Amino acid sequence: MHYPTLHLLDATLPEDLPAYDLWLLALTLTVCFVFAAVFERPLGTIRARVLPLWKALCWPISAARSTAP
């Protein structure tokens, strides 16, 4: 996540921005921490909610395969 963000910000930030490197670092870290907070930290909760749905959807498929010759 950090490498594409770094390149995107490097391409879009104006070169004459005061403390360019500091802005680039701060914005990159901010984007990465927000991404981690939204997607990586609640991963256990997301898995706990999705797993029963996944099993319910896959059960008919697995039952059909087990009865096939």
C-alpha positions as CSV (number, residue, x, y, z in Angstrom):
1,M,0.0,0.0,0.0
2,H,2.7,2.5,0.9
3,Y,4.7,2.2,-2.4
4,P,1.9,3.1,-4.8
5,T,0.7,5.8,-2.4
6,L,4.2,7.3,-2.4
7,H,4.4,7.3,-6.1
8,L,0.9,8.8,-6.6
9,L,1.6,11.6,-4.1
10,D,5.0,12.2,-5.6
11,A,3.4,12.7,-9.0
12,T,0.6,14.9,-7.8
13,L,2.1,17.2,-5.2
14,P,3.5,20.4,-6.5
15,E,7.3,20.4,-6.7
16,D,7.6,23.9,-5.2
17,L,5.7,23.0,-2.0
18,P,7.7,24.1,1.1
19,A,9.1,21.1,2.9
20,Y,8.1,18.8,0.0
21,D,9.7,15.7,1.5
22,L,8.1,16.2,4.8
23,W,4.6,16.6,3.2
24,L,5.2,13.5,1.1
25,L,6.2,11.5,4.2
26,A,3.3,12.7,6.3
27,L,0.7,12.2,3.7
28,T,2.0,8.7,2.8
29,L,2.0,7.6,6.4
30,T,-1.5,9.1,7.0
31,V,-2.9,7.2,4.0
32,C,-1.3,4.0,5.1
33,F,-2.5,4.2,8.7
34,V,-6.0,5.0,7.6
35,F,-6.0,2.1,5.2
36,A,-4.8,-0.2,8.0
37,A,-7.4,1.1,10.4
38,V,-10.2,0.6,8.0
39,F,-9.2,-2.8,6.4
40,E,-6.6,-4.6,8.4
41,R,-7.6,-4.1,12.1
42,P,-11.2,-5.3,11.8
43,L,-10.2,-8.3,9.7
44,G,-11.2,-10.8,12.4
45,T,-14.6,-9.2,12.7
46,I,-15.0,-9.2,8.9
47,R,-14.0,-12.9,8.7
48,A,-16.4,-13.8,11.5
49,R,-19.3,-12.2,9.7
50,V,-18.5,-13.5,6.2
51,L,-17.6,-17.1,7.1
52,P,-21.1,-18.2,7.9
53,L,-22.4,-16.6,4.7
54,W,-19.6,-18.3,2.7
55,K,-20.4,-21.7,4.2
56,A,-24.1,-21.3,3.6
57,L,-23.5,-20.4,0.0
58,C,-21.0,-23.2,-0.6
59,W,-22.9,-25.9,1.1
60,P,-25.3,-26.6,-1.9
61,I,-22.3,-26.8,-4.2
62,S,-20.3,-29.2,-2.0
63,A,-23.5,-31.3,-1.4
64,A,-24.1,-31.5,-5.2
65,R,-20.5,-32.6,-5.8
66,S,-20.5,-35.3,-3.2
67,T,-23.6,-36.9,-4.8
68,A,-22.2,-36.8,-8.3
69,P,-20.9,-40.1,-9.7
